[in-house]
Amino acid sequence: MGSFKGHVVPGSLFLLVGVWHVWCSLVRYVSNPKSFRVRVWNPVPGFKYLELYVVAIGAFIDLCIELLYSTHLKFFVNGVLNPSHMNDFEHSGMLLMFFLFGLVSLLSEKTRYLVLPEGALCLVATSAFCAEYLLFYFHSTSHKGLEGYYHLLLVLLVALCILSTLAGVLLPTSFPADLTSAIALTLQGLWFYQTAFTLYGPMMPDGCQLKNDHITCRSVASEVRGELLANFQLFALLLGVLVAVALSYVFVESKYGHYEVSSLQVVQVQDGVDKS
């Protein structure tokens, strides 16, 4: 069983990185569409590697919480892994992959000992999302009923992250692949938030309740109504993100979208010089 903080913390990381990726993808494409390349991370003005530090340090801190604090260092019972903390071990494995992605990216960018092309870094990110997908799909914690449905929708968003990031490897100049990856990250962060507020916060559907660490609904109709509400919430988040991206594109186009005009003016001036 999860918790409110257990969903908000990773949701905040995914949301921050996702929104930053959306903005950078739009700016890079609008500024110069011809030289656009897919990026698995984006530099921050004034602190170039801030995103990678946020990913690596955030994942490492969450990893320590799951592996050291939540387990109270009771890793083994009678010579086998402590069955009461399998959930923490699984989360630790997923977080380890994101920590490794941040660490490998930093080593690749800041040192000469592990220089990797952008496509390789995309594959490392894809492997981290695959670990997340496998965790939530084959979770030792039995997610059933309404809770299981929210996690099923989360699995679909993680799958979108996998496919869009992998598309960046196969199509390194594709703006749609880069933007879709950023949108998928943003949606995943928002869905973590939505799950926290719905299952562990004030937005619990009528007829359902959190009791003894389990979500129970008093009838099948209540559970179905909760699942339909989840569908509506995901649709609303998707629509909101797409509208925000469209408005951001309009703003970015008005501020940075003068590349084609400038290029045309340069060509016209050059033609005039040649003719004279």
C-alpha positions in Angstrom: 0.0 0.0 0.0 1.3 3.5 -0.8 1.0 6.8 0.9 0.3 10.4 0.0 3.9 11.5 0.4 5.1 8.3 -1.4 3.2 9.5 -4.5 3.8 13.3 -4.3 7.6 13.1 -4.0 8.2 11.1 -7.2 5.4 13.0 -8.8 7.1 16.3 -8.1 10.3 15.1 -9.7 8.6 13.8 -12.8 6.5 17.0 -13.1 9.4 19.4 -12.8 11.5 17.5 -15.3 8.6 17.0 -17.7 7.6 20.7 -17.7 11.2 21.7 -18.3 11.5 19.3 -21.1 8.3 20.6 -22.8 9.6 24.2 -22.6 13.1 23.3 -23.9 11.7 21.1 -26.7 9.5 24.0 -27.9 12.3 26.6 -27.7 14.9 24.4 -29.4 12.5 23.6 -32.3 11.1 27.0 -32.8 14.6 28.7 -32.6 16.0 26.4 -35.3 13.9 23.6 -36.8 16.6 22.5 -39.2 19.1 21.7 -36.5 16.7 20.2 -34.0 17.9 17.1 -32.2 16.3 15.0 -29.6 17.7 15.5 -26.1 17.2 13.2 -23.1 18.2 16.1 -20.8 18.3 19.9 -21.1 20.8 22.4 -19.7 19.6 25.0 -17.3 20.9 28.6 -17.8 23.3 29.5 -15.0 23.5 25.9 -13.7 23.9 23.7 -16.8 23.6 20.3 -15.2 20.9 21.1 -12.7 18.4 18.7 -14.2 20.9 15.8 -14.0 21.7 16.7 -10.4 18.0 16.8 -9.5 17.4 13.4 -11.1 20.5 11.7 -9.5 20.2 13.3 -6.1 16.4 13.0 -5.9 16.5 9.4 -6.9 19.4 8.7 -4.4 17.6 10.3 -1.5 14.3 8.4 -2.3 16.4 5.2 -2.7 17.9 5.7 0.8 14.4 6.3 2.3 13.1 3.1 0.7 16.1 0.9 1.3 17.4 2.1 4.6 14.7 4.0 6.5 11.6 2.1 5.5 13.2 -1.3 6.0 14.9 -0.3 9.3 17.9 -2.3 7.9 16.0 -5.5 8.4 16.9 -6.9 5.0 16.8 -10.6 5.8 14.7 -12.9 8.0 15.8 -16.5 8.5 18.3 -16.2 5.7 15.9 -14.9 3.1 14.8 -11.4 2.0 12.3 -9.9 4.5 8.9 -10.6 2.9 7.3 -7.7 4.7 9.6 -5.2 2.9 9.5 -6.6 -0.7 7.6 -3.4 -1.7 10.5 -1.3 -0.5 13.1 -3.5 -2.3 11.2 -3.2 -5.5 10.9 0.6 -5.3 14.7 0.7 -4.5 15.4 -1.2 -7.7 13.4 1.2 -9.8 15.0 4.3 -8.1 18.5 2.8 -8.6 17.9 2.8 -12.3 17.0 6.5 -12.4 20.0 7.3 -10.1 22.2 5.4 -12.6 20.8 7.4 -15.5 21.5 10.7 -13.8 25.0 9.5 -12.8 25.9 8.1 -16.2 24.7 11.3 -17.9 26.8 13.4 -15.6 29.9 11.3 -16.2 29.3 11.4 -19.9 28.9 15.2 -20.0 31.4 16.2 -17.4 34.3 13.7 -17.8 36.2 12.1 -20.6 36.0 8.6 -19.2 32.4 7.7 -20.2 31.5 9.7 -23.3 28.2 8.5 -24.7 26.2 9.8 -27.6 22.7 11.2 -27.0 21.1 8.0 -28.4 22.9 5.9 -25.8 21.7 8.2 -23.0 18.2 7.8 -24.4 18.6 4.0 -24.1 19.7 4.3 -20.5 16.7 6.4 -19.8 14.5 3.9 -21.6 15.9 1.1 -19.3 15.0 3.2 -16.2 11.4 3.5 -17.5 11.3 -0.2 -18.3 12.3 -0.9 -14.7 9.5 1.3 -13.5 7.0 -0.4 -15.8 8.0 -3.9 -14.6 7.7 -2.7 -11.0 4.2 -1.5 -11.3 3.1 -4.3 -13.6 4.5 -7.2 -11.6 4.2 -5.5 -8.2 4.4 -7.9 -5.2 1.9 -5.6 -3.5 -1.5 -6.7 -4.7 -3.2 -3.6 -6.3 -6.8 -4.5 -6.7 -10.1 -2.7 -7.2 -9.9 1.1 -7.5 -6.3 1.3 -6.4 -5.4 -1.2 -9.0 -7.1 0.8 -11.7 -5.2 3.9 -10.9 -2.0 2.0 -11.0 -3.0 0.4 -14.4 -3.4 3.9 -15.8 0.0 4.8 -14.4 1.5 1.8 -16.2 0.1 3.0 -19.5 1.7 6.4 -19.0 5.0 4.7 -18.1 4.7 2.7 -21.3 4.2 5.9 -23.3 7.5 7.2 -21.7 9.3 4.1 -22.9 8.0 4.3 -26.4 8.6 8.0 -26.9 12.1 7.8 -25.4 12.9 4.8 -27.6 11.5 6.8 -30.6 14.1 9.4 -29.8 16.8 6.8 -30.4 15.4 5.7 -33.7 14.4 9.2 -34.9 17.1 11.6 -33.4 15.8 14.6 -35.3 12.1 14.1 -34.6 10.4 17.0 -32.8 7.2 15.0 -32.2 9.2 12.2 -30.5 11.0 14.7 -28.2 7.8 16.6 -27.4 5.8 13.4 -26.7 8.5 12.2 -24.3 8.3 15.5 -22.4 4.4 15.4 -22.3 4.5 11.8 -21.1 6.9 12.8 -18.3 4.6 15.6 -17.3 1.5 13.4 -17.4 3.2 10.8 -15.3 4.0 13.4 -12.6 0.5 14.8 -12.7 -1.0 11.3 -12.4 1.2 10.6 -9.3 -0.3 13.7 -7.8 -3.9 12.7 -8.9 -3.4 9.3 -7.3 -2.2 10.8 -4.1 -5.1 13.2 -3.8 -7.7 10.7 -4.8 -6.6 7.5 -2.9 -4.9 9.1 0.0 -6.3 12.6 0.1 -9.6 14.6 0.0 -10.7 13.4 -3.5 -11.8 9.9 -2.6 -14.9 8.9 -4.7 -18.2 8.6 -2.9 -18.8 5.1 -1.6 -15.1 4.3 -1.3 -12.8 4.7 1.6 -9.2 4.1 2.8 -9.4 1.6 5.7 -6.6 -0.6 7.2 -4.3 0.4 4.4 -6.7 -0.8 1.7 -9.2 1.0 -0.6 -12.6 -0.5 -0.2 -15.8 0.4 -2.0 -19.2 -0.5 -0.5 -20.6 -1.8 -3.8 -19.5 -2.7 -7.4 -21.4 0.4 -8.6 -19.3 2.6 -6.4 -16.1 1.0 -7.6 -17.1 1.4 -11.3 -18.1 5.0 -10.6 -14.6 5.5 -9.2 -13.0 4.0 -12.2 -15.0 6.2 -14.5 -13.9 9.2 -12.5 -10.3 8.1 -13.0 -10.9 8.0 -16.7 -12.3 11.5 -16.6 -9.4 12.8 -14.5 -6.8 11.4 -16.9 -8.7 12.9 -19.9 -8.8 16.3 -18.1 -5.1 16.2 -17.3 -4.3 15.2 -20.9 -6.5 17.9 -22.3 -5.0 20.5 -19.9 -1.4 19.5 -20.8 -2.1 19.7 -24.5 -3.8 23.1 -24.2 -0.9 24.3 -22.1 1.6 23.0 -24.7 -0.3 24.7 -27.5 -0.4 28.0 -25.7 3.3 27.7 -24.8 4.1 27.0 -28.5 2.3 30.2 -29.5 4.2 32.2 -26.9 7.6 30.6 -27.8 6.9 31.2 -31.5 6.2 34.9 -30.9 9.4 35.2 -28.9 11.9 32.9 -30.5 10.4 32.0 -33.9 12.2 34.3 -36.2 14.7 31.8 -37.6 12.9 31.2 -40.9 12.3 35.0 -41.3 15.9 35.8 -40.5 17.2 33.1 -42.9 15.0 34.4 -45.7 16.2 38.0 -45.1 19.8 36.8 -45.2 19.2 35.0 -48.5 17.5 38.0 -50.0 20.3 40.3 -48.9 22.9 37.9 -50.3 21.0 37.7 -53.6 20.9 41.5 -53.8 24.7 41.7 -53.2 25.3 39.1 -55.9 23.2 40.9 -58.4 24.9 44.2 -57.8 
